[in-house]
Amino acid sequence: MKLTTANIVVIMVAVVGISAASTYALTTELVGKPIGNGAMMLTGNVKVTQLDEFGNVKAIRQSDNHIVGQGMEMIISQVFNQMNGTADATTRPVSHMEIGHAGEWELLMNDTDLREPADDTIGTCGRVAATFANVTGPATNGFGAASIVQGIKAGSHTQCQVANWGTESGGPNSADCAAQANVTAQAQFTGTNCAGALTIDEAGMFNDAAAGTMFARNNFGGVVLNAPDTLQLDWEFTFTDS
C-alpha cells in the first residue's frame, strides 16, 4: 500500500456504547441535524534543483510527496500523548534530509531507509540539517488569515472572523471556515562533500542526524553531482482542514 500525501485522509471515529433503552432518545435528538463530513489533508511535493558553482540552474526534478508508514506514526505521536509506535521510542521532530543513488525504486509504505544512501559510498555525503519555515501568509494566531479564508467563501458569504474559528461575521456557523498551514523544508548538498561517479535519484527526510526514523522518501530522475555543484532539496507541505 502506497501512502501518498495527496490522498491521505485521516478519519477519527468516536465509538460510544449506549444501552438499548437510550437508543430512541439519541436518534430522535439527531433528527433534522445532518452530520457533516470532516477531513484533514496533508499534501505536498518535492523539488530537486541542481545548481552550478555560479548559482545557475542545471537541472530540476519534481515529484509528489510520499510519507512512509513510520512517518505516519511520527505524526500521530506528535499530536496524541503516549501514542509512540515501535518505530521510534523518542518523540522528536523531523530535522534532516539525505540523498541516495540506488535508482528509482518503488515508493513503499514500509520503507524505513533509502535504498542506497550516498554516504555508504562517499563517507562525507551524509545527512544535512534542513531549514523549516511557516509560509502560510500573514501571521494570525500562528496561521495565515489570507490563506485560511481564500477559496472557502462563496456567494454572498462574508469573510471568516479569524478570532472565532468556524464562524463568519454573519453569525455562528453561517458558513464553513477551514484552517490551513503551509510549511517548507530545504537542505543543500554540496559537490565538495558528495562529488563522485554517483547518479543521485532518491531523497529522504529523517528525525535524526544519523539514525532515527524515516519520515518521507522520494525518487526522481537522476542527476550527477559534480564537485562545483550544489543539489538543493525543497519539500513543501500543506495542511488543510478540508
Buried (B, 14 or more C-beta within 10 A) or exposed (E): EEBBBEEBEEEEEEEEEEEEEEEEEEEEEEEEEEEEEEEBBBBBBBBBBBBEEEEEEBBEBEBBBBBBBBBBBBBEBBEEEEEBBEBBEEEEEBBBBBBBBBEBBEBBBEBEBBBBBBBEBBEEBBBBEBEBEEEBBEEBEEBBBBBBBEEBBEEEBEBBBBEEBBBBEEEEEEBBBBBBBBBBBBBBBBBEBBBBEBEBBBBBBBBBEEEBBBBBBBBBEBBBBBEEBBBBBBBBBBBBBE
